[in-house]
Amino acid sequence: MLLESILGEHKAPDCLVDDLWDRFNGVPYLLINCTRTLVSQKNLALENGEIVYKKPASFENASGSILSKHYSSLSGVAIKILEFACLFDDQFEMEVAMKVLGLTRRQCVLSLLELVSASFLKQKNGFYRSTYEFAYPSIKETVKSRIPYTEKCQKHKLIAQALEFCDEITDEIACQIATHYKKAGETGKAVVWAEECAKRLIALGSDACAQWIGYIQETGISESNHVYLIRAKRIQSMALYEKGDYCKAEELLFDALCQAKKLKMYAEYAMALALYVKFLYETGEYDRLQRIGVEEINMPVFLEMPSEKFVVLEYLALSFSESFEFVRAVSVAMEALQIAKDCLPGIIVEGELVLFSCLLGSMKIDDAMDMAKEIERDIAKTNAGAVEKFSIYQAMLEYNIGNYHNAVEILEAIDKNRLVFHDVAMLARLKSASLYAIGRLEDAIECTNVQDMPETAARSRTEMEMLAYRSLFVTLAHGWEKSGPRTEHLIDLAEMQKCEACRILPYEVYCYWLSKQKRFDDAMEYFAKAWTISCNLGVDEYMLECAYWGVSILPYKRIIVKYPSIASLVVDENSFSGGYIQEYEHAVVAGFVHLYRAEKDFREFERAIRWFGRARGLAIQKGNKIYMALSAFNLGKAYCERNNSKHKKPSDMEDAEKFFFEAEFVFSAMNAYATVDVVREYQEKHLKNVTHKT
C-alpha cells in the first residue's frame, strides 16, 4: 500500500518489493527515500501505464543519499560504533565494541541507544545481555565503502584480538576470529585460526571445513610457504579420515610427513607424525606404528613439543598392548603419563587411561584398580569421549574380576556415537564375552555381528575375533555343525594376521570345534600352535589360559604328557596371585593335573576334587553360569574316574550323577542343548557301576 501510494496507485513489481524489503525491512522513511532515488536514477519508470523496474547494479547510491542525511545528526562515537558494526558483520555484544573502540560503558550505552533510535542497528534482548546487529544490508555496505582500507584492516585486527579474550571461544567465535584476521591481512594468525576452525568443523562433520583448508592451501601457494601447504595436507587428511576415506587420508598424511622431513620442518613433522600414529592405531596397523614410533620418538624436536610426544607415546603404548607386548606397553604408558604430569596437566586423565588399559591387558588387576580410583577422581575435568572410553575400561576391569552383570550394565549405558570404531569393536567383544559368562548365549551371539568398520587391518582382526566368539558360542549352544563354515573361515583370517599373539584365540576356538567332531589329532595340532605362541609371549596369564583350554577340551592326559610344562603352572592355592578369571583357570588346570597323577597315587583324586570344587565355588560366587556348568561337569568327571578305579568310594557314583545333573541343568537354562548332549554322552559312556576286587 505504501509503495503504491508513492508510485501514484500503480502496482509495484514484485521484484522491487522483494529488493526493498530485504534491504530496508519495510521502514517507511527508508522506503520512500530509496524509491525516490531509484526514480531519479531512472531505475523506476512508467511505461504504457505500468511501472517498469530495472534492478540497479548497486543500492549504494540510494543508501548513500539516505546515509548522508543521517550522518550529520549522529555523534562521533555513534559513527565509530556504526563503522564497527558493519565490519563485525554479525551480532555483537556491547563489551566487544568497548574493547575494540576503547570506549567507556556510558559512551557505548548512549551511542547504541542513538543508533537503535535512528533505525541503523537492531537490538535483540538475550537472557543475560543484549546483542546488536546492522539493520539494513545495503546501508551496511555503504558505510563499509566509506572506511579507508588501512583503517578497516586495523579494526578487523582489533576485533579478532578482542574475540580471542572471550571467556569461552565457541565454534562460531573461532570462525569469526579467523575471518577478521584474514580480512586484516594478518596471514600468520589467520592460518592458525583457520586450522582451528577446520578442526572444529571436521569434528562436527561439516563440509564447511573445506573453506578454511582451501584458504590455508591458497595462502601457502601465493606465499610459496611450504609450512602452510604441509599443514593444509594434514588437515585435509583429517577431513578425509572422518568421512571414512581411510586410504586417501593415510596417503595424503604420509605425503605431508615425508615432505616435512625432507624440508627439515621438524615442528610440522612432529604434528603430522602424532596424527599418523593415531590413524595407524585405529586402522590396526600396529607393526608400522611401532616401527615408525620407536624410530622417531627420540627426535630433538619432541623435547619442545610435549603434546605431540605424548600422542606418539600414547598410541605406541596401546599398540604394544594390542600386540601382547605388555612390559613395553606399561613402560611406554608410564612415560606418557609422566610427560602429562610434568607439562600437560589438562590431559593427565588421558595418560592415566592409557596406563589403565595397558595394566588391564597385562592382567595387573591390583595396579589397574588403583589406577581406576585415580581416574575416577579426575575424570570430571575431561571430555565426554574420555568418559566413555573409561567406561569401557571399567567394564573390562569388572569382567576380569568376575563382575559380569556390572560389566554388561556399564557397556549398555555407553553412548557409542562418541566412540571411534576401534573402541566400538572393543565394546562389542567385551559385551559378548560378558553375556556369555552370565549364560545369555543368544544375546552373546547377537553381539558378535561384525561392526560397521572400514576395510583395514583393524577390520580383519576384529572380524576374526568376533568370528571366534560366534563360533565358540554357536558350537556351545547348537553344536559344531551349525558353526562349520564360519569356523573354517576363522583359520583363514587367523593365518593372515601379522601379530602371532592374535592367533591364539582363533587356534583355541578351532581346537574346541575340532574336538567336538572327535578330530583330536587335528585339534592337538592347533593346540600346539597356540601353546607355542603363548610360551613365546612369556606371560604366565596367557600360558595359563591356553593350558586351561587344552585340558578342558582335549584328552587331558594326552595334553599333560605331551606338555609337562603345564604342570609347572600349578602352585599352592595360598601362593596363587591373579585376577578372578586366572584364579578359576588355575583351579581347573590344577584339578586335571592332579586327576592325571591319580593313576599312580589314589590320594590325588581328593586333591583334584578339591581343586574342581574350588573352581565351582568361584563360579557360584561371581554368578558365572558357564563356569558353574563346566566346573560341575569337571567334578562329575573326577568322581566318575574314581568310581571306575579300584579306589572307589561308595558315594562316588551318586556324587558323579549329582554334578552331571547340575551341569545339564545349568546348560539347559542357557539353551546350550548341544553341550547338554555332550554331558549326557560322557555320563552314559563312563559312569558305570563297577566292582573292583581288592
DRENMAR-52245 format. One record per residue (C-alpha): residue in three letters; x, y, z. Coordinates in steps of 0.25 Angstrom, whole numbers, plus 2048, in hexadecimal, padded with zeros to 3 digits. Last residue first. Example, Ala and Ser with C-alpha at 12.3 -4.5 7.8 and 13.67 -1.06 7.14 Angstrom:
<atoms>
SER8377FC81D/ALA8317EE81F/
</atoms>
This chain:
<atoms>
THR8A365A8B9/LYS89A6558AF/HIS8936608A7/THR8846628A5/VAL88066C89B/ASN87267289A/LYS87667A88E/LEU87768988A/HIS88068A87E/LYS878689871/GLU86A68D876/GLN87069887E/TYR87869D873/GLU86C69D869/ARG8646A4873/VAL86E6AF875/VAL8706B1866/ASP8616B1864/VAL85F6BC86E/THR86A6C3865/ALA8616C3859/TYR8566C8861/ALA85C6D5865/ASN84F6DB868/MET8556E3874/ALA84C6DC87D/SER84F6CF877/PHE85E6D1879/VAL85B6D4888/PHE8526C7889/GLU85C6BE882/ALA8676C388A/GLU85F6C0897/PHE85B6B3892/PHE86A6AF890/PHE86D6B489E/LYS8626AB8A4/GLU86669F89C/ALA8746A08A0/ASP8716A28AE/GLU8686958AE/MET87268D8A7/ASP87D6918B0/SER87568F8BD/PRO87A6818C0/LYS8896858BE/LYS8916808B2/HIS8A067D8B4/LYS8A06718AA/SER89C67C89F/ASN88F67E898/ASN8896868A3/ARG89668E8A4/GLU894691895/CYS885695897/TYR88869E8A3/ALA8926A589B/LYS8896A688F/GLY87D6AB897/LEU8866B689D/ASN88A6BA88F/PHE87C6BB88B/ALA8796C3897/SER8856CC893/LEU87F6CE885/ALA8716D188A/MET8756DB894/TYR8806E188B/ILE8756E4880/LYS86C6E988B/ASN8756F3890/GLY86E6F989C/LYS87A6FE8A3/GLN87A6F68B0/ILE8746EA8A8/ALA8806EA89E/LEU88A6EB8AA/GLY8836E08B1/ARG8846D78A5/ALA8926D98A3/ARG8956D68B1/GLY88D6C98B0/PHE8966C68A4/TRP8A26C88AC/ARG89D6BF8B8/ILE8996B48AE/ALA8A76B48A8/ARG8AD6B48B6/GLU8A46A98BA/PHE8A76A08AE/GLU8B66A38B0/ARG8B56998BC/PHE8B468E8B2/ASP8C36908AE/LYS8C768A8A1/GLU8BB68C899/ALA8B76978A2/ARG8C26A089B/TYR8B96A388F/LEU8AE6A7899/HIS8B86B08A0/VAL8BC6B7893/PHE8AD6B888F/GLY8A96BF89C/ALA8B56C889B/VAL8B16CD88D/VAL8A36CF893/ALA8A86D789F/HIS8B16DF896/GLU8A66E388D/TYR89E6E8898/GLU8A96F089E/GLN8AC6F6891/ILE89E6FA88F/TYR89D70089D/GLY8AA70889B/GLY8B87048A0/SER8C06FE8AB/PHE8C26F08AF/SER8CA6EC8BB/ASN8BF6E88C4/GLU8B96DF8B9/ASP8C76D88B8/VAL8CC6D98AA/VAL8C96D389D/LEU8D06D9891/SER8DB6CE892/ALA8D06C488E/ILE8CE6CB880/SER8DE6CA87E/PRO8DB6BB87C/TYR8D66BD86E/LYS8D46B0867/VAL8D06A8874/ILE8C76B3879/ILE8C06B486B/ARG8BE6A586A/LYS8B86A4878/TYR8AF6B0875/PRO8A86AA869/LEU8A46B7863/ILE89A6C2866/SER89D6C5875/VAL8AC6C1876/GLY8B06CA86A/TRP8A76D686C/TYR8AC6D787A/ALA8BB6D6875/CYS8B86E186C/GLU8B36EA877/LEU8BE6E6880/MET8C86EA875/TYR8C16F7873/GLU8C26FA882/ASP8D06F6883/VAL8D5700879/GLY8E26FB871/LEU8DC6FE864/ASN8E46F385E/CYS8DC6E9867/SER8CF6EE862/ILE8D36ED853/THR8D86DF856/TRP8CB6DB85D/ALA8C26E1852/LYS8CA6D9847/ALA8CA6CC84F/PHE8BB6CE852/TYR8B96CF843/GLU8C06C1840/MET8B96BB84C/ALA8AB6BE846/ASP8B06B7839/ASP8B36AB841/PHE8A76AC849/ARG89D6AC83D/LYS8926A7847/GLN8886B1840/LYS8866B984D/SER8966B984E/LEU8966C0840/TRP88E6CC845/TYR8966CD852/CYS8A36CD84A/TYR89D6D8841/VAL89A6E084D/GLU8A86DF853/TYR8AE6E2845/PRO8A56EE844/LEU8A86F3852/ILE8B86F1850/ARG8B96F8842/CYS8B9706847/ALA8C670284E/GLU8CD700841/CYS8CA70E83C/LYS8CC70E82D/GLN8BE70982C/MET8BB70181F/GLU8BB6F4825/ALA8B06F882F/LEU8A76FC823/ASP8A86EF81C/ILE8A66E882A/LEU8996EF82C/HIS8946EB81E/GLU8936DD823/THR88B6E182F/ARG8816E9827/PRO87E6DE81E/GLY87C6D482A/SER8756DC835/LYS8686D4834/GLU86F6C6832/TRP8776C983F/GLY86B6C8848/HIS85F6D284B/ALA8636D9858/LEU8716D685B/THR8756D684C/VAL86D6E384A/PHE8746E9855/LEU8826E5851/SER8806E8842/ARG87A6F6846/TYR8866F984F/ALA8906F5844/LEU8886FD83A/MET889709842/GLU898708844/MET89A705835/GLU891711831/THR89871A83B/ARG8A6716835/SER8A1718826/ARG89A72582A/ALA8A672A831/ALA8AF726825/THR8A672F81C/GLU89A72F814/PRO89273981D/MET889735828/ASP87A73382A/GLN87B728835/VAL87B719833/ASN87071283A/THR87570D847/CYS86B71484F/GLU86070B84A/ILE8676FE84F/ALA86970485D/ASP85A70785D/GLU8576F8859/LEU8616F3864/ARG85B6FB86F/GLY8626F2879/ILE8696FC883/ALA8776F987C/TYR8716FA86E/LEU86B708871/SER87970D876/ALA88070786A/SER87670E860/LYS87771B868/LEU88771B867/ARG887718858/ALA87C723855/LEU88372D85E/MET89172A857/ALA88A72C849/VAL88473984D/ASP89273D853/HIS89973B845/PHE88D74183E/VAL88F74F845/LEU886751851/ARG87C75D854/ASN87175784C/LYS87274A854/ASP86C751860/ILE86F74786B/ALA864743875/GLU86373586F/LEU872733872/ILE871737881/GLU86572D883/VAL86C72287C/ALA879724884/ASN871724891/HIS86A71788D/TYR87771188B/ASN87E714898/GLY88970A896/ILE89571189A/ASN89A71288B/TYR88C716887/GLU88B721891/LEU89872688C/MET89472587D/ALA88772D881/GLN88F738887/TYR89873887B/ILE88B73A872/SER88674587C/PHE89474C87B/LYS89274D86C/GLU88475386E/VAL88A75E878/ALA89676186E/GLY88C763863/ALA88376C86C/ASN88F77686F/THR89877787C/LYS89777E889/ALA88C77488F/ILE89676988D/ASP8A076D898/ARG89C7658A4/GLU89675A89C/ILE8A4759895/GLU8AB7588A2/LYS8A274D8A6/ALA8A3745899/MET8B374689B/ASP8B273E8A8/MET8A97348A1/ALA8B3732896/ASP8BE7308A0/ASP8B67258A7/ILE8B271F899/LYS8C071E893/MET8BA715888/SER8C471B87D/GLY8B8720875/LEU8B1726881/LEU8BF72D884/CYS8BF732876/SER8B1738876/PHE8B473F884/LEU8C174587E/VAL8BA74B872/LEU8AE75087B/GLU8B8756885/GLY8BE75E879/GLU8B1763874/VAL8AE767883/ILE8BB76F883/ILE8B6777877/GLY8B478587C/PRO8C0784885/LEU8C9784879/CYS8D878687C/ASP8DD77E888/LYS8D077588B/ALA8CE77387C/ILE8DC76F87A/GLN8DB766885/LEU8CF75F87F/ALA8D675D872/GLU8E2757879/MET8D974D881/ALA8D2749874/VAL8DF74686E/SER8E373D879/VAL8D573687A/ALA8D573386B/ARG8E472E86B/VAL8E0724876/PHE8D372186F/GLU8D871D862/PHE8CB71685F/SER8CA71C851/GLU8BD724855/SER8C5729862/PHE8D172D859/SER8C7735850/LEU8C173C85C/ALA8CF740861/LEU8D3745853/TYR8C674D853/GLU8C875485F/LEU8D775685D/VAL8D475D84F/VAL8C9766856/PHE8D276A862/LYS8DD76E858/GLU8D4777851/SER8CF77E85D/PRO8DD77E863/MET8E2786857/GLU8F078D85B/LEU8F778085E/PHE8EF77A853/VAL8F8782849/PRO90477A84E/MET90076D847/ASN8FF762852/ILE8F175D84D/GLU8F575B83F/GLU8FA74D83D/VAL8F1747848/GLY8E574E842/ILE8E874A834/ARG8E973B837/GLN8DF73A841/LEU8D4741838/ARG8D873882C/ASP8D772C835/TYR8CA73083B/GLU8C273382E/GLY8B4731835/THR8AD73C82E/GLU8AB74483B/TYR8BA74283E/LEU8BF746831/PHE8B6753830/LYS8BB75783E/VAL8C975483A/TYR8C775E82E/LEU8C1769837/ALA8CD76A840/LEU8D6768834/ALA8D077482D/MET8D277D839/ALA8E077983B/TYR8E377B82C/GLU8DD78982D/ALA8E778C838/TYR8F2785831/MET8F278D824/LYS8FE78781F/LEU8FA788810/LYS8FB77980E/LYS8F477681C/ALA8E8780819/GLN8E777A80B/CYS8E776B810/LEU8DC76E81B/ALA8D4776811/ASP8D476A807/PHE8D1761813/LEU8C576A816/LEU8C0769808/GLU8C175A807/GLU8BB758815/ALA8AF760811/LYS8AD75A803/CYS8AD74C809/TYR8A4750815/ASP89975680D/GLY88F755818/LYS88A763819/GLU892766825/TYR89E76181E/LEU89C76A813/ALA89B77681C/MET8A7772824/SER8AF770817/GLN8AB77F813/ILE8B0784820/ARG8BE77D81D/LYS8BE78280F/ALA8BB790812/ARG8C679081D/ILE8D078B812/LEU8CC796809/TYR8CD7A1815/VAL8DB79C818/HIS8DF79C80A/ASN8DC7AB808/SER8DD7B07FA/GLU8D57BC7FE/SER8CA7BA7F4/ILE8CB7AB7F5/GLY8CB7AA804/THR8C07B5805/GLU8B77AC7FB/GLN8BA7A0803/ILE8B67A7811/TYR8A97AD80A/GLY8A57A0804/ILE8A6799811/TRP89D7A4817/GLN8937A380C/ALA89379480C/CYS88F79481B/ALA882798817/ASP87F789814/SER87A788822/GLY87C77A829/LEU87C782837/ALA88B77D83A/ILE88F78182C/LEU88978F82F/ARG89179083B/LYS89E78C834/ALA89B796829/CYS8987A1833/GLU8A679F83A/GLU8AD79E82D/ALA8A77AB828/TRP8AB7B1836/VAL8BA7AE834/VAL8B97B2825/ALA8B27BF829/LYS8BD7C2833/GLY8C87C0829/THR8C17C881E/GLU8BD7D4825/GLY8B77DB819/ALA8AC7E1822/LYS8A27DA81A/LYS8A87CD81D/TYR8AA7D182C/HIS89B7D482C/THR8977C7826/ALA89F7BE82F/ILE89A7C583B/GLN88B7C4836/CYS88D7B5833/ALA8937B3841/ILE8877BB847/GLU87D7B2840/ASP8847A5845/THR8837AB853/ILE88F7B285A/GLU88B7B3868/ASP88F7BF871/CYS8917C7865/PHE8A07CC864/GLU8A27C8856/LEU8957D0852/ALA89C7DD856/GLN8A97D984D/ALA8A07D6841/ILE8987E3842/LEU8A57EB844/LYS8AB7E4837/HIS89E7E782F/LYS89F7F6834/GLN8AD7F782F/CYS8AA7F1822/LYS89E7FA820/GLU8A6807824/THR8B0803819/TYR8A580180F/PRO89F80F812/ILE89080E817/ARG88681480D/SER883806806/LYS880800813/VAL87580A816/THR86F807808/GLU86F7F880A/LYS8687FA817/ILE85E803811/SER85A7F8807/PRO8597ED812/TYR84F7F481B/ALA84E7F382A/PHE85C7F082E/GLU85D7E883A/TYR85D7E9849/THR85D7DF855/SER8567E1863/ARG85A7DA86F/TYR8577CF879/PHE84B7C8873/GLY84C7D0865/ASN8457DC861/LYS8487DF852/GLN84B7ED84E/LYS84A7F283F/LEU8547FC83A/PHE852807830/SER84480A834/ALA847818839/SER842814847/VAL84B808846/LEU857811843/GLU85581B84E/LEU85280F858/LEU860809854/SER866817855/LEU861819863/VAL86580B868/CYS87280B862/GLN876818867/ARG872814875/ARG879807875/THR88680E871/LEU88C80D864/GLY89980785F/LEU894804851/VAL8977F5851/LYS8957F3860/MET8887FB860/ALA8827F5854/VAL8857E7859/GLU87E7EA866/MET8727F085F/GLU86F7E2859/PHE86F7DF84B/GLN8667D9840/ASP86E7D7833/ASP8767DE829/PHE8807E4832/LEU8847EE827/CYS8767F4827/ALA8747F5836/PHE8827FB837/GLU87E80682D/LEU871808835/ILE879808842/LYS88281383D/ILE87681B837/ALA86F81A845/VAL87C82084C/GLY87D82C843/SER86E82F845/LEU86482D83A/SER85C838834/SER86583B829/TYR86682C825/HIS85682C823/LYS855833816/SER86182D811/LEU85C81F814/ILE84F82180C/SER857826800/GLY86181B802/SER857810802/ALA8518147F5/ASN85F8167EF/GLU8638097F5/PHE8588017F0/SER8617FA7E6/ALA8607F57D8/PRO8527FB7D7/LYS8467F27D5/LYS83E7F77C9/TYR82F7F97CE/VAL8247FC7C4/ILE8178027CA/GLU80B8007C1/GLY80380B7B9/ASN80A8097AC/GLU81780B7B2/LEU8198127C0/ALA8278117C4/LEU83080C7D0/ASN83F80A7CE/LYS83F8187C8/GLN84981D7D2/SER83F8287D7/VAL83581C7D9/LEU83E8147E0/THR84281F7EA/ARG8338227EC/THR8318137EF/CYS83C8137F9/ASN83781F801/ILE82981A802/LEU82E80C806/LEU837812810/TYR82D81B817/PRO82280F817/VAL82B80481D/GLY8267F8816/ASN8327EF819/PHE83C7F9812/ARG8457F080A/ASP83D7E3808/TRP8307EB807/LEU8357F47FC/ASP83A7E87F4/ASP82E7E07F6/VAL8247EB7F3/LEU82C7EF7E6/CYS82C7E07E2/ASP81D7E07E4/PRO81A7EC7DB/ALA8137F87E2/LYS8057F97DD/HIS8028087D9/GLU7FA8107E3/GLY80381C7E0/LEU8108157E3/ILE81181A7F1/SER8038167F5/GLU8068087EE/LEU8138077F7/LEU80B80A804/MET800800800/
</atoms>
